[in-house]
Amino acid sequence: MNRLIEIRSYKLKVGMQDAFHRLVGTSAVPMLRAWPTDVVAFGPSAHEPDAYFRDRSYADLDDLNAQQDALYRSDLWRDGPRESTLAAVDSFLNTALWLSPLAIEDLASSQRS
């Protein structure tokens, strides 16, 4: 069954990519996975030094909205990586698309390579 993938693309403040990647890898992604959120892939952009991405998987749009509403209203987020995450970000853009389980696994495994 296909899943809805949210691709969040960040435009970071100049020079913040390395620090943001450390923050995401050590704080934000572990928090998301404990929530639990299916974080498929994340990392620095391959083409722009101040860009970053994070991909998450959901059952459908209702699931995406419910999970994100609950997470971003939680103390876990507000008392956790919220301030340091937002301090590094100029803007972000979300895109959602349906992918097959095989395509999602390919996306996830491409990060592990």
C-alpha positions as CSV (number, residue, x, y, z in Angstrom):
1,M,0.0,0.0,0.0
2,N,1.4,3.4,-1.0
3,R,2.2,5.9,1.7
4,L,2.2,9.7,1.7
5,I,5.8,11.1,1.9
6,E,6.3,14.6,3.1
7,I,9.5,16.2,1.8
8,R,10.5,19.2,3.9
9,S,13.1,21.3,2.2
10,Y,14.9,23.9,4.4
11,K,16.7,27.0,3.4
12,L,19.2,27.4,6.2
13,K,20.9,30.5,7.4
14,V,24.3,30.9,5.8
15,G,26.9,28.6,7.2
16,M,24.5,26.6,9.3
17,Q,24.3,23.3,7.4
18,D,26.9,21.3,9.4
19,A,25.5,22.5,12.8
20,F,21.9,21.9,11.6
21,H,22.8,18.3,10.4
22,R,24.4,17.6,13.9
23,L,21.3,18.9,15.6
24,V,18.9,17.0,13.4
25,G,20.8,13.7,13.7
26,T,21.4,13.9,17.5
27,S,18.2,15.6,18.7
28,A,15.3,16.1,16.2
29,V,15.3,12.8,14.4
30,P,15.6,10.7,17.6
31,M,12.8,12.7,19.1
32,L,10.6,12.2,15.9
33,R,11.3,8.5,15.9
34,A,10.4,8.2,19.6
35,W,7.1,10.0,18.9
36,P,6.9,7.7,16.7
37,T,7.3,9.2,13.3
38,D,8.6,7.3,10.3
39,V,11.6,9.4,9.3
40,V,12.6,8.0,5.9
41,A,15.7,10.2,5.1
42,F,17.3,13.4,6.0
43,G,20.5,15.3,5.2
44,P,22.3,18.2,3.5
45,S,21.4,19.1,0.0
46,A,23.6,17.6,-2.7
47,H,23.4,20.8,-4.7
48,E,23.3,23.8,-2.3
49,P,25.4,24.5,0.8
50,D,22.6,26.2,2.7
51,A,19.8,23.7,2.0
52,Y,18.7,20.6,3.8
53,F,15.9,18.0,3.6
54,R,13.9,15.7,5.8
55,D,11.4,13.1,4.5
56,R,8.7,11.5,6.6
57,S,6.1,8.8,5.8
58,Y,2.4,8.8,6.7
59,A,-0.6,6.6,6.1
60,D,-2.5,9.5,4.5
61,L,-3.0,13.3,4.8
62,D,-5.2,12.9,7.9
63,D,-2.4,10.9,9.6
64,L,0.2,13.6,8.6
65,N,-1.9,16.4,10.0
66,A,-2.8,14.6,13.2
67,Q,0.8,13.5,13.9
68,Q,2.3,16.9,13.2
69,D,-0.4,18.8,15.1
70,A,0.2,16.7,18.2
71,L,3.9,16.7,17.9
72,Y,4.3,20.5,17.3
73,R,2.0,21.3,20.2
74,S,3.8,18.9,22.6
75,D,6.2,19.8,25.4
76,L,8.6,17.3,23.9
77,W,9.1,19.6,20.8
78,R,8.7,22.9,22.6
79,D,11.1,22.0,25.4
80,G,13.4,20.1,23.1
81,P,14.9,21.0,19.8
82,R,12.4,23.6,18.7
83,E,14.4,26.8,19.5
84,S,17.7,25.6,18.1
85,T,16.1,24.2,15.0
86,L,14.1,27.3,14.2
87,A,17.2,29.5,14.9
88,A,19.1,27.8,12.0
89,V,16.2,28.0,9.5
90,D,15.4,30.9,7.1
91,S,12.4,29.2,5.5
92,F,11.1,25.8,4.6
93,L,8.7,24.3,2.0
94,N,6.7,21.0,2.3
95,T,5.8,18.8,-0.6
96,A,3.7,15.6,-0.3
97,L,3.5,12.8,-2.7
98,W,2.5,9.1,-2.7
99,L,5.2,6.5,-3.0
100,S,5.2,2.7,-3.0
101,P,6.9,0.8,-0.2
102,L,9.7,-0.2,-2.6
103,A,10.3,3.5,-3.5
104,I,10.3,4.5,0.1
105,E,12.9,1.7,0.9
106,D,15.0,2.9,-2.0
107,L,14.9,6.4,-0.7
108,A,15.8,5.3,2.8
109,S,18.6,3.0,1.7
110,S,20.1,5.7,-0.5
111,Q,20.9,7.6,2.6
112,R,22.6,4.6,4.2
113,S,24.9,4.1,1.2
